[in-house]
């Protein structure tokens, strides 16, 4: 009885302490940004009418757009619900961040020197949502340790950095649009790692006692994985040139085979690396996606089924071993607290996909001089992506360290009660 009274007293204390912070900061920020977006869209955007919009074209594009939308909203939203006391925030804040970042990405992607209007079509919506996916990856590294104001600022700055990197490598290095956008996994992972390194709190490895999951939240998180797994072939193939149907089919088949192989391999490696010889749900939630990440980065040069299967196999091995051993070592050795292990889920498979892209690019090139030139430009693309992601992550992290933004205290991290109304808390009063 006394324990219940103490819990009720703590809940009563929490509400007034955190409600003014959200009311005075989050609401004005959201209203200011949304009204600003409405003004921009009112005067500087137009629906694209210079392309074919007949029923056949729309029926081909819109279902794939829906697939990407499901991945971004449902997939990433449920994927972060594994934390036992942070499922409300993980799913709802994911939606809030996604819609704000997508509106921002449409504006940034549509800015062109000689066009006064930002053109809107399904393709621009897809491009914007893929830029948003990079921001959602980054947020996974700091999940539960930030407030909603932080998340909005992270998404806006990360999307700006990613689009800036896309413009740099397309303009200066001549990278194809497909290749530049599919680097979102590498950019998002290293941006998030830098961010969580800057925001690291001493002793957090002992103080984050609420960073755990249970059977119910694990099931919801697995549901997010299944959504992402099912729709990933659309995600990797939607930007492939529609005028070459064979390439579109290759992208879909390669992604599915890589995902299938990575699912089987992740289960096997999880069993082999477990002291008790049992499956680990975290590995099944994240590592079965490694094949989709790796083959997505190299999708423009993967033409044979066995190439995709090998990439998926190696990606799953690297990702599963990283999940088993790397997260704790990153925390202890580099003071980098990676909540969702984005390094193992997106960073390492993304780097593997980049390496596979380089190898397959050289293999298919007959002229050694051309191959060397391609390799140099490919390496510069990676270096530019990592440099910009680290720089933007550092700038964003330093900005978020201001006390004005009120980061949550250690004992309030990974806890929905800091941000949400709970009816049972009112009853305790």
Secondary structure, 3 states (H helix, E strand, C coil): CHHHHHHHHHHHHHHHHHHHHHHHHHHHHHHHHHHHHHHHHHHHEEECCCCCCCHHHHHHHHHHHHHHHHHHHHHHHHHHHHCCCCHHHHHHHHHHHHHHHHHHHHHHHHCECCECCEEECHHHHHHHHHHHHHHHHHHHHCCCCCCHHHHHHHHHHHHHHHHHHHHHHHHCCCCCHHHHHCCHHHHHHHHHHHHHHHCCCCCHHHHCCCCCCCHHHHHHHHHHHHHHHHHHHHHHHCCCCCCCHHHHHHHHHHHHHHHHHHHHHHHHHHHHHCCCCCCCHHHHHHHHHHHHHHHHHCCCCCCCHHHHHHHHHHHHHHHHHHHHHHHHHHHHHHCCCCCCCHHHHHHHHHHHHHHHHHHHHHHCCCCHHHHHHHHHHHHHHHHHHHHHHHHHHHHHHHHHCCHHHCCCCHHHCCCHHHCCCCHHHHHHC
